[in-house]
Amino acid sequence: MNRKIVIDAGHGGEDPGALGNGITEKNMTLAISEYMYDRFRELGIPVKLTRNSDETVNPTDRVNRILDAFGNDKDVIVISNHINAGGET
């Protein structure tokens, strides 16, 4: 079994996602996604990102990037990174 992974860094570009304590979701999801990408590559696992910069990706394009990442291969795991804003408790 040769599974492949697509990592989706949530939000980006004009869509900052959640904001709190000086942290912007789009920046954190990209940093986390790039870290995961590097670790999977080190393990020899085929992996792709839906974005690798601070760009706006609309929902339709995001899905298309996931579907197109490895062609018609159906043995693909998708990880979509998001970070929720919490309250003060």
Sequence and secondary structure as in RCSB ss.txt:
>XXXX:A:sequence
MNRKIVIDAGHGGEDPGALGNGITEKNMTLAISEYMYDRFRELGIPVKLTRNSDETVNPTDRVNRILDAFGNDKD
VIVISNHINAGGET
>XXXX:A:secstr
   EEEEEE  BTTB   EETTEEHHHHHHHHHHHHHHHHHHTT  EEES SSS    HHHHHHHHHHTTTT   
EEEEEE        
